[in-house]
Amino acid sequence: MQGMKRHTHIFLFCLLALALSSCLTSKKVNLLQEPGKEIPSYADTLNFEDYRIRTSDRLYIQVYSVDEKLTKLFNQGGGGSNMRQQMMTGQGDLYGTNELYSYLVDDNGNILYPMIGEIPVRGLTTREVKYLLEEKLAGLIKQIGNYSLMSVEVQVINRFFSVIGAVQSARVPLVKEKLTIFEALAMAGDIADYGDHSKIRIVREIEGETTIRTFDVRSKDIINSEFYYIEPNDVIYIQFMPGHTFGINHVTTTIAVVATTISFAGFIYAIVQRTINAVNRSQSGSSTGNSGGK
């Protein structure tokens, strides 16, 4: 019996230790913590560059002018802030407007623009494409209207990033150039309770090569690092903490689990004790009866 009690105590101690070790603490989940013993520091490697157009991108191009004839001539019957918003957020796919009112960058890195023909845009920023188009259109429309008051807007549409793992998995439109890792996680519904904040992975394509980068999103230094801004087609992966299946979120839950376990263990112990006592009494009675018979 002493051995059973000892084993019971050991089991309860191990259970309590496991429950307490699996509790979430602020150190495990808080963001923007000062680098220290558990929180890594990152060098100042922030160097944001404007996105450069790639093959298979789609460009939304809108010409603005005081001359209504120019607007109708070059805007393919589309335009307006509402349509642009739909395409930027991915809603244009629902109505087929993306293909109708955007220009595909082909395998050679060109777009086919009306009355101009092929224009090489791969490797350029949207600002550079804007200036290039304004220059080409200026030479084309001198006899049509007042080109000095013409301007061109260029946007890349159908840009997304993905979030998978310990989060509400989603493919999310990249609605602006400078989207931070914090904004990206918020748009995906934030990291789950037992998502590992210390090992966030980003799968990113750089110059045709796929790379995997790992960082600790809890560190305050992240805002000055290369991990701060999201790029188009990034895949953010959040793994679960080790042993999360048995994790307990709060101290009150831990106490409740331990108390329930102790009660259950006491119940089992009482049953076993009664069974042993009954067996002992039965054996004692048998021994007495045998002795009396002799």
C-alpha positions as semicolon CSV with decimal commas, in nm:
position;residue;x (nm);y (nm);z (nm)
1;M;0,000;0,000;0,000
2;Q;0,284;0,235;0,077
3;G;0,417;0,173;-0,273
4;M;0,081;0,262;-0,426
5;K;0,066;0,585;-0,226
6;R;0,416;0,674;-0,336
7;H;0,334;0,609;-0,703
8;T;0,017;0,816;-0,671
9;H;0,212;1,108;-0,527
10;I;0,470;1,085;-0,805
11;F;0,197;1,077;-1,070
12;L;0,020;1,381;-0,924
13;F;0,347;1,571;-0,898
14;C;0,433;1,497;-1,262
15;L;0,085;1,600;-1,373
16;L;0,107;1,926;-1,182
17;A;0,452;1,999;-1,326
18;L;0,331;1,928;-1,680
19;A;0,024;2,146;-1,639
20;L;0,220;2,438;-1,496
21;S;0,492;2,413;-1,761
22;S;0,231;2,421;-2,038
23;C;0,055;2,732;-1,908
24;L;0,076;3,034;-2,135
25;T;0,278;3,321;-1,993
26;S;0,312;3,677;-2,114
27;K;0,674;3,604;-2,204
28;K;0,561;3,344;-2,458
29;V;0,305;3,554;-2,641
30;N;0,363;3,928;-2,587
31;L;0,491;4,128;-2,884
32;L;0,747;4,409;-2,892
33;Q;0,948;4,274;-2,598
34;E;1,296;4,404;-2,525
35;P;1,567;4,161;-2,645
36;G;1,712;3,962;-2,359
37;K;1,773;3,610;-2,237
38;E;1,486;3,446;-2,428
39;I;1,417;3,720;-2,681
40;P;1,668;3,751;-2,969
41;S;1,796;4,078;-3,105
42;Y;1,809;4,158;-3,476
43;A;2,045;4,384;-3,664
44;D;1,906;4,691;-3,837
45;T;1,861;4,535;-4,183
46;L;1,540;4,712;-4,282
47;N;1,577;4,814;-4,645
48;F;1,235;4,842;-4,802
49;E;1,239;4,855;-5,180
50;D;0,948;4,926;-5,409
51;Y;0,800;4,614;-5,562
52;R;0,939;4,528;-5,905
53;I;0,701;4,386;-6,159
54;R;0,729;4,016;-6,239
55;T;0,605;3,783;-6,508
56;S;0,233;3,695;-6,473
57;D;0,157;4,012;-6,276
58;R;-0,149;4,207;-6,379
59;L;-0,135;4,586;-6,405
60;Y;-0,430;4,818;-6,360
61;I;-0,362;5,126;-6,574
62;Q;-0,581;5,434;-6,570
63;V;-0,529;5,748;-6,778
64;Y;-0,651;6,081;-6,638
65;S;-0,691;6,394;-6,848
66;V;-0,897;6,710;-6,873
67;D;-0,976;6,595;-7,224
68;E;-1,266;6,349;-7,207
69;K;-1,169;6,200;-7,545
70;L;-0,836;6,080;-7,404
71;T;-1,002;5,925;-7,102
72;K;-1,242;5,725;-7,318
73;L;-0,972;5,630;-7,567
74;F;-0,724;5,473;-7,326
75;N;-0,931;5,345;-7,036
76;Q;-1,093;5,047;-7,211
77;G;-1,439;5,149;-7,097
78;G;-1,346;5,085;-6,732
79;G;-1,200;5,283;-6,451
80;G;-1,303;5,458;-6,138
81;S;-1,207;5,414;-5,776
82;N;-1,473;5,149;-5,714
83;M;-1,340;4,918;-5,985
84;R;-0,982;4,972;-5,872
85;Q;-1,079;4,885;-5,515
86;Q;-1,249;4,566;-5,630
87;M;-0,943;4,454;-5,823
88;M;-0,699;4,546;-5,548
89;T;-0,893;4,340;-5,291
90;G;-0,944;4,042;-5,520
91;Q;-1,319;4,102;-5,563
92;G;-1,270;4,173;-5,932
93;D;-1,220;3,802;-5,993
94;L;-1,582;3,746;-5,891
95;Y;-1,705;3,971;-6,171
96;G;-1,438;3,898;-6,430
97;T;-1,314;4,257;-6,424
98;N;-0,950;4,169;-6,353
99;E;-0,887;4,027;-6,697
100;L;-1,108;4,279;-6,875
101;Y;-0,951;4,592;-6,731
102;S;-0,593;4,493;-6,656
103;Y;-0,279;4,410;-6,854
104;L;-0,098;4,079;-6,815
105;V;0,282;4,076;-6,802
106;D;0,371;3,799;-7,048
107;D;0,660;3,552;-7,037
108;N;0,884;3,807;-7,209
109;G;0,808;4,071;-6,945
110;N;0,591;4,288;-7,172
111;I;0,238;4,423;-7,167
112;L;0,039;4,490;-7,483
113;Y;-0,097;4,843;-7,463
114;P;-0,349;4,986;-7,717
115;M;-0,202;5,199;-7,998
116;I;0,148;5,159;-7,857
117;G;0,208;4,785;-7,870
118;E;0,445;4,589;-7,651
119;I;0,598;4,774;-7,357
120;P;0,871;4,606;-7,145
121;V;0,776;4,640;-6,778
122;R;0,933;4,343;-6,597
123;G;1,180;4,458;-6,333
124;L;1,033;4,809;-6,320
125;T;0,843;4,967;-6,033
126;T;0,491;5,096;-6,085
127;R;0,629;5,450;-6,066
128;E;0,876;5,376;-6,346
129;V;0,599;5,224;-6,559
130;K;0,388;5,533;-6,496
131;Y;0,661;5,766;-6,626
132;L;0,731;5,536;-6,922
133;L;0,366;5,532;-7,026
134;E;0,326;5,907;-6,984
135;E;0,627;5,959;-7,208
136;K;0,500;5,724;-7,478
137;L;0,145;5,860;-7,466
138;A;0,267;6,218;-7,485
139;G;0,429;6,152;-7,820
140;L;0,120;5,973;-7,944
141;I;-0,155;6,218;-7,857
142;K;-0,010;6,556;-7,946
143;Q;-0,271;6,595;-8,216
144;I;-0,558;6,469;-8,001
145;G;-0,568;6,673;-7,685
146;N;-0,385;6,863;-7,416
147;Y;-0,138;6,593;-7,313
148;S;0,043;6,825;-7,071
149;L;-0,248;6,773;-6,830
150;M;-0,249;6,396;-6,869
151;S;-0,134;6,156;-6,597
152;V;-0,125;5,779;-6,564
153;E;-0,198;5,562;-6,261
154;V;-0,039;5,216;-6,244
155;Q;-0,122;4,953;-5,980
156;V;-0,032;4,586;-5,949
157;I;-0,344;4,383;-5,877
158;N;-0,396;4,018;-5,774
159;R;-0,124;4,039;-5,510
160;F;-0,173;3,808;-5,212
161;F;0,007;3,661;-4,914
162;S;-0,091;3,342;-4,731
163;V;-0,097;3,248;-4,363
164;I;-0,109;2,884;-4,250
165;G;-0,055;2,680;-3,932
166;A;-0,160;2,792;-3,584
167;V;-0,381;3,068;-3,718
168;Q;-0,697;3,108;-3,920
169;S;-0,543;2,997;-4,249
170;A;-0,616;3,242;-4,528
171;R;-0,504;3,383;-4,860
172;V;-0,521;3,757;-4,808
173;P;-0,506;4,041;-5,064
174;L;-0,200;4,263;-5,029
175;V;-0,382;4,594;-5,040
176;K;-0,085;4,827;-4,996
177;E;0,287;4,842;-5,058
178;K;0,411;4,853;-4,699
179;L;0,221;4,584;-4,507
180;T;0,389;4,487;-4,179
181;I;0,406;4,140;-4,023
182;F;0,177;4,261;-3,743
183;E;-0,085;4,384;-3,989
184;A;-0,060;4,058;-4,183
185;L;-0,120;3,849;-3,871
186;A;-0,409;4,072;-3,767
187;M;-0,572;4,033;-4,110
188;A;-0,549;3,654;-4,068
189;G;-0,714;3,661;-3,725
190;D;-0,398;3,665;-3,508
191;I;-0,193;3,370;-3,383
192;A;-0,378;3,094;-3,197
193;D;-0,322;3,045;-2,822
194;Y;-0,059;2,778;-2,872
195;G;0,105;2,917;-3,183
196;D;0,481;2,943;-3,143
197;H;0,564;3,315;-3,158
198;S;0,936;3,240;-3,137
199;K;0,962;3,051;-3,467
200;I;0,763;3,231;-3,735
201;R;0,862;3,115;-4,083
202;I;0,823;3,307;-4,407
203;V;0,851;3,122;-4,737
204;R;0,957;3,387;-4,988
205;E;1,066;3,391;-5,350
206;I;1,375;3,602;-5,414
207;E;1,503;3,636;-5,771
208;G;1,346;3,307;-5,871
209;E;1,470;3,113;-5,568
210;T;1,251;3,003;-5,278
211;T;1,389;3,083;-4,933
212;I;1,267;3,007;-4,581
213;R;1,337;3,263;-4,311
214;T;1,270;3,210;-3,941
215;F;1,235;3,484;-3,680
216;D;1,093;3,560;-3,336
217;V;0,798;3,796;-3,371
218;R;0,811;3,879;-2,998
219;S;1,130;4,082;-3,037
220;K;1,105;4,460;-3,046
221;D;1,395;4,464;-3,290
222;I;1,172;4,309;-3,556
223;I;1,052;4,654;-3,665
224;N;1,401;4,738;-3,793
225;S;1,471;4,402;-3,955
226;E;1,421;4,248;-4,298
227;F;1,125;4,051;-4,158
228;Y;0,907;4,353;-4,084
229;Y;0,742;4,401;-4,424
230;I;0,544;4,138;-4,615
231;E;0,606;4,085;-4,986
232;P;0,366;3,953;-5,252
233;N;0,326;3,574;-5,252
234;D;0,484;3,535;-4,907
235;V;0,364;3,231;-4,713
236;I;0,368;3,284;-4,336
237;Y;0,378;2,962;-4,136
238;I;0,315;2,951;-3,760
239;Q;0,388;2,618;-3,596
240;F;0,229;2,499;-3,272
241;M;0,429;2,496;-2,950
242;P;0,566;2,151;-2,858
243;G;0,313;1,952;-2,657
244;H;0,031;2,194;-2,733
245;T;-0,219;1,905;-2,744
246;F;-0,192;1,875;-2,367
247;G;-0,159;2,246;-2,307
248;I;-0,364;2,435;-2,051
249;N;-0,426;2,799;-2,112
250;H;-0,473;2,950;-1,767
251;V;-0,371;2,895;-1,407
252;T;-0,735;2,855;-1,299
253;T;-0,777;2,578;-1,554
254;T;-0,460;2,415;-1,424
255;I;-0,591;2,418;-1,066
256;A;-0,924;2,272;-1,179
257;V;-0,752;1,993;-1,374
258;V;-0,521;1,905;-1,086
259;A;-0,808;1,912;-0,831
260;T;-1,022;1,688;-1,052
261;T;-0,732;1,448;-1,099
262;I;-0,667;1,430;-0,726
263;S;-1,035;1,361;-0,659
264;F;-1,041;1,089;-0,922
265;A;-0,719;0,938;-0,786
266;G;-0,869;0,941;-0,434
267;F;-1,182;0,769;-0,562
268;I;-0,977;0,497;-0,733
269;Y;-0,759;0,462;-0,425
270;A;-1,066;0,417;-0,199
271;I;-1,206;0,145;-0,428
272;V;-0,873;-0,036;-0,439
273;Q;-0,836;-0,004;-0,060
274;R;-1,182;-0,150;0,000
275;T;-1,114;-0,436;-0,237
276;I;-0,787;-0,517;-0,062
277;N;-0,953;-0,501;0,283
278;A;-1,231;-0,728;0,164
279;V;-0,980;-0,978;0,028
280;N;-0,781;-0,965;0,352
281;R;-1,094;-1,025;0,562
282;S;-1,195;-1,312;0,340
283;Q;-0,854;-1,471;0,367
284;S;-0,850;-1,414;0,745
285;G;-1,193;-1,577;0,779
286;S;-1,084;-1,875;0,575
287;S;-0,773;-1,919;0,784
288;T;-0,978;-1,906;1,108
289;G;-1,227;-2,159;0,978
290;N;-0,955;-2,398;0,878
291;S;-0,790;-2,369;1,220
292;G;-1,121;-2,436;1,401
293;G;-1,183;-2,745;1,190
294;K;-0,858;-2,896;1,299
